[in-house]
Amino acid sequence: RGGDGEAIRDAGPAAYTTDPSANEGIAAMIRSRPLHLLLLLAVAWQSCCLCSTSKMIITGEGSLLAEYDMVEVEMSLSVEVHDAHQIMGRDTIPVDTEDSATLAYSGIAQLTDDLIDALEDEAMVPPENITTSSVEVWPIEEYYDGSYVHMGYGASTDIVLNVVASTCSTCRNESSDLSISQIYSVASSLEDANHEVRIYGFYPYVSSELKKHYDLQL
């Protein structure tokens, strides 16, 4: 504190002086600042509360052991048609030159029809669950006495089945009677020396209908 008439100096933004009217203005300014700060804080808190309560996002994660209800079965069909040959000593002499390529193509078409009919009638596979593919025809050649000899033509195609799994406990009873052994039985009944029906792939999976059921459980 200084002497009479000497101002009190302060490092702050406002300082009291010996002038009473000036001191009253400074005091009013100091009193108004906390109120202004409180008003700003109140507005900010209200805005924050409105933002936080406008939307709620809940995330979660779950898992369960799913039983497959369908099996994709892949089958390969092939037919071979050989030109007639006669073996005389070490020589292979063509005797007949039939159009074996045409016979091979018609033969694979007939084998495909026979298989589909048997799958529908004996194995009870719905026709909409049977998918066929294009036919491939190729020459049959055998290496003999230093060169390749044309022997005929072969043709092949693939069939894909989507069947109900026999072990599925949640499937319809009338559809779950099909077993893989029945498909094998149908396939083997159509085979002979020149016709082959081969099963080469089994792929279990969960159908879209059963996935919806599992989604509800989760």
Disulfide bonds with the S-S distance in Angstrom:
Cys168-Cys171 2.05
